[in-house]
């Protein structure tokens, strides 16, 4: 398996198809996919036999915060430890070694998975807030 930090046009289309297969990312347009990839600080793509089979992206200031988004594994590649490998790859990335907090949000059923990698729900009195613009 090859790990890439840039996607070519074909891989971006493959990512867009992966997004369409999940409840949380269905309906994203190809333009949205391109913009979110281009707007991310670091991307992680796992390529096997020339195809994108797993993906995640990070937005960071490289000092205080890094936020993981869109951890996704192709249905056909699940159950092979790729989610675990993705989290380990992100945490080991040299540009993130001096970042104070690596954060993410997830569904409650995924909390135990991320806790294995040192993530915690104990973040004090911080509350996630959202303003929707479109």
C-alpha positions as CSV (number, residue, x, y, z in Angstrom):
1,X,0.0,0.0,0.0
2,X,1.2,3.5,-0.9
3,X,0.5,6.5,1.3
4,X,0.1,9.8,-0.6
5,X,-0.3,13.4,0.6
6,X,-1.6,14.7,-2.7
7,X,-4.4,13.4,-4.9
8,X,-4.4,13.4,-8.6
9,X,-7.6,14.0,-10.6
10,X,-8.5,10.3,-10.7
11,X,-8.0,9.9,-7.0
12,X,-10.1,13.0,-6.3
13,X,-12.9,11.4,-8.3
14,X,-12.4,8.2,-6.3
15,X,-12.7,10.2,-3.1
16,X,-15.8,11.9,-4.3
17,X,-17.3,8.4,-4.9
18,X,-16.3,7.3,-1.4
19,X,-18.1,10.4,0.0
20,X,-21.3,9.5,-1.9
21,X,-21.4,6.1,-0.2
22,X,-21.6,7.5,3.4
23,X,-24.5,9.1,5.1
24,X,-22.4,11.9,6.5
25,X,-20.9,13.0,3.2
26,X,-23.6,12.1,0.6
27,X,-24.6,15.0,-1.5
28,X,-21.2,16.7,-1.6
29,X,-20.5,17.9,-5.0
30,X,-17.3,17.2,-6.9
31,X,-16.5,20.9,-6.6
32,X,-17.0,20.6,-2.8
33,X,-14.7,17.6,-2.7
34,X,-12.0,19.5,-4.7
35,X,-12.3,22.6,-2.5
36,X,-12.1,20.7,0.8
37,X,-9.1,18.7,-0.3
38,X,-7.3,21.9,-1.6
39,X,-8.3,23.7,1.6
40,X,-6.8,21.1,3.9
41,X,-3.4,21.5,5.5
42,X,-2.4,17.8,5.1
43,X,-4.2,15.0,3.4
44,X,-3.7,11.2,3.7
45,X,-4.7,8.8,1.0
46,X,-4.1,5.1,1.1
47,X,-3.6,3.7,-2.4
48,X,-3.8,0.0,-3.2
49,X,-3.6,-1.4,-6.7
50,X,-3.8,2.1,-8.1
51,X,-7.1,2.9,-6.2
52,X,-7.9,5.2,-3.3
53,X,-9.1,2.9,-0.5
54,X,-8.9,5.2,2.5
55,X,-8.6,8.9,3.2
56,X,-8.5,11.6,5.9
57,X,-7.6,15.2,6.0
58,X,-6.2,17.6,8.7
59,X,-6.6,21.3,9.1
60,X,-4.0,22.8,11.4
61,X,-2.1,25.9,12.4
62,X,0.9,23.6,13.1
63,X,1.3,24.9,16.7
64,X,-1.8,24.7,18.8
65,X,-4.5,22.8,17.0
66,X,-4.9,20.2,14.3
67,X,-8.4,18.9,13.5
68,X,-8.9,15.6,11.7
69,X,-11.8,15.4,9.3
70,X,-13.3,12.8,6.9
71,X,-11.7,9.6,8.0
72,X,-13.1,7.2,5.4
73,X,-12.4,3.7,4.3
74,X,-13.9,2.1,1.2
75,X,-16.5,-0.5,2.0
76,X,-14.5,-3.2,0.2
77,X,-11.4,-2.4,2.3
78,X,-13.0,-2.4,5.8
79,X,-12.0,-4.9,8.5
80,X,-8.3,-4.8,7.5
81,X,-7.1,-2.3,10.1
82,X,-7.0,0.7,7.7
83,X,-8.8,3.0,10.2
84,X,-6.2,2.2,12.8
85,X,-3.4,2.6,10.4
86,X,-4.8,6.0,9.3
87,X,-5.0,7.3,12.8
88,X,-1.4,6.1,13.5
89,X,-0.2,7.7,10.3
90,X,-1.8,11.0,11.1
91,X,-0.4,11.0,14.7
92,X,3.1,10.1,13.4
93,X,3.2,12.8,10.7
94,X,6.3,15.0,11.3
95,X,4.4,18.3,10.8
96,X,2.0,17.4,13.6
97,X,4.6,16.3,16.2
98,X,4.7,19.8,17.9
99,X,1.0,20.5,17.7
100,X,-0.5,20.8,21.2
101,X,-3.9,19.3,20.5
102,X,-5.0,17.0,17.7
103,X,-8.8,16.9,17.8
104,X,-11.7,15.4,16.0
105,X,-15.4,14.8,16.4
106,X,-17.2,11.5,15.9
107,X,-20.3,9.6,16.6
108,X,-20.7,8.2,20.1
109,X,-20.2,4.6,18.8
110,X,-16.7,5.6,17.5
111,X,-15.5,7.0,20.8
112,X,-14.0,3.7,22.0
113,X,-12.1,3.4,18.7
114,X,-10.5,6.8,19.1
115,X,-9.8,6.4,22.8
116,X,-7.4,3.6,21.9
117,X,-5.2,6.3,20.3
118,X,-5.3,8.7,23.2
119,X,-8.3,10.8,22.3
120,X,-10.6,11.7,25.1
121,X,-14.1,13.2,25.6
122,X,-12.8,15.0,28.8
123,X,-12.1,18.4,27.3
124,X,-13.3,20.5,30.2
125,X,-16.1,23.0,29.7
126,X,-15.7,23.3,25.9
127,X,-18.8,22.9,23.8
128,X,-19.0,22.4,20.1
129,X,-20.9,25.2,18.5
130,X,-22.0,25.6,14.9
131,X,-23.3,28.4,12.7
132,X,-24.7,27.2,9.4
133,X,-24.3,29.5,6.5
134,X,-25.7,27.5,3.6
